[in-house]
Structures are given as C-alpha cells and as structure tokens.
Amino acid sequence: MSLRTLRACMICSIVLPQSKFNREGCPNCETFLELRGNLDGIQEATSQVYEGLVTVTDPAQSWVAKWQRLQDYAPGTYAIKVVGVLPDEYVSAAESAGVKYIPRDGSATSNEQ
C-alpha cells in the first residue's frame, strides 16, 4: 500500500486508504457522511494532508484517545492534525447527527474543545 493513498477523515481523523473509505466508508462517521462508494464525498470529507499518527487500541481507556477526543471512536490509526476545510453540508450533517464538529487542524482553542 502506498502512503499516498492514505486519507484522514476531517471529522474523526481516522487514517485509512482511499480504497477502504470507498469500500467501507468511515467506521466512525459513515451514518452521516455516507462515504461508502462516494468518491466525490471522500475527496471532500477526507484529506491527504495530515500531521502525526497515533494508534489507539482501546479508545475508552486511552489517555491519548481522551487528549485527541477519540474516546467514542473505533480502534485504529488517527492523525494528530488534519488539514482541510470541511464543506458546510458535511458540518451540518454531523451536527444533525449529534456530533459537534471541531476542526482537527489545530485551529480550535482549548476552551472550544
């Protein structure tokens, strides 16, 4: 697998190959992002530009998961920062699903988190 095919979800920051997003969608956000089989959606809601990686095996117990706001997500590899602008339609879809969107590019201040 080429690292160039890896993409990070702009909502949860999980890092997966583009082909896996296409085949299975995002394991955390699929119910509202609907990325499975949606190449345009994958291009819009994920980014190839991210910094740092952490692998979380037990999100509920991990201090790293808490620090990265990943406690309620699936085990996996996550980006520390994800660069990109999530289109408003995806922000609205997340918030309609009860997910408070906080940009994962480091622009949110600690009191917003």
C-alpha positions in Angstrom: 0.0 0.0 0.0 1.3 3.4 -0.9 1.3 6.1 1.7 0.0 8.5 -1.0 -3.4 6.7 -0.9 -3.9 7.3 2.8 -6.5 9.9 3.7 -7.7 11.2 7.1 -11.4 11.9 7.9 -11.8 15.6 8.6 -14.4 14.8 11.4 -12.9 12.0 13.4 -9.3 12.0 11.9 -9.1 8.2 11.3 -6.5 7.4 8.6 -7.4 4.8 6.0 -6.5 4.0 2.4 -8.9 5.8 0.0 -9.9 2.4 -1.3 -11.1 1.4 2.2 -13.1 4.6 2.6 -14.7 3.8 -0.8 -15.3 0.1 0.1 -16.5 0.5 3.7 -16.9 4.2 4.5 -15.7 5.8 7.7 -16.0 3.5 10.7 -17.0 6.4 12.9 -18.9 8.8 10.7 -20.5 6.7 8.0 -24.0 7.1 9.3 -24.0 10.8 8.3 -21.0 11.2 5.9 -22.1 8.3 3.6 -18.7 7.9 2.1 -19.1 4.3 1.0 -18.9 4.2 -2.8 -18.9 8.0 -2.9 -15.6 9.2 -4.4 -16.6 12.8 -4.5 -17.6 12.7 -0.8 -14.3 11.0 0.0 -12.4 13.8 -1.7 -14.5 16.5 0.1 -14.6 15.0 3.6 -11.1 13.5 3.9 -7.7 14.9 3.4 -4.3 13.7 2.2 -2.7 16.4 4.3 -2.3 15.5 8.0 0.4 15.5 10.7 1.4 12.8 13.1 -0.2 9.4 13.7 -1.4 7.7 16.8 -2.7 4.1 17.0 -5.5 3.6 19.6 -6.4 0.1 20.5 -8.8 0.9 23.5 -10.2 4.3 22.9 -12.3 4.2 26.1 -9.3 3.7 28.4 -6.5 5.6 26.5 -5.3 9.0 27.7 -4.1 9.6 24.1 -7.7 9.0 22.9 -9.0 11.4 25.5 -6.4 14.0 24.5 -7.4 13.6 20.8 -11.1 13.4 21.6 -11.3 9.8 20.2 -12.9 8.1 23.2 -16.1 7.2 21.5 -14.5 6.1 18.2 -13.4 2.7 16.7 -9.8 1.4 17.4 -7.5 2.4 14.6 -4.8 4.8 13.5 -5.6 8.5 13.7 -4.0 11.7 12.6 -3.0 14.3 15.2 -3.9 17.2 12.9 -5.9 17.1 9.7 -5.5 20.0 7.2 -8.5 20.9 5.1 -11.8 22.7 5.0 -14.9 20.6 5.5 -17.8 21.7 3.3 -20.7 23.2 5.2 -23.0 20.4 4.1 -20.9 17.8 6.0 -20.7 20.0 9.1 -24.5 20.3 9.0 -24.8 16.5 8.6 -22.5 15.9 11.5 -24.3 18.3 13.8 -27.7 16.9 12.7 -26.4 13.5 13.8 -25.5 15.0 17.2 -21.7 15.2 16.5 -20.2 18.6 17.5 -17.7 19.3 14.7 -14.4 20.6 16.0 -11.8 21.2 13.2 -8.9 18.8 13.6 -6.3 21.2 12.1 -5.4 22.7 15.5 -7.3 25.9 14.9 -9.8 25.3 17.7 -8.8 26.7 21.1 -8.8 24.5 24.1 -11.9 26.2 25.6 -13.9 25.3 22.4 -13.0 21.6 22.8 
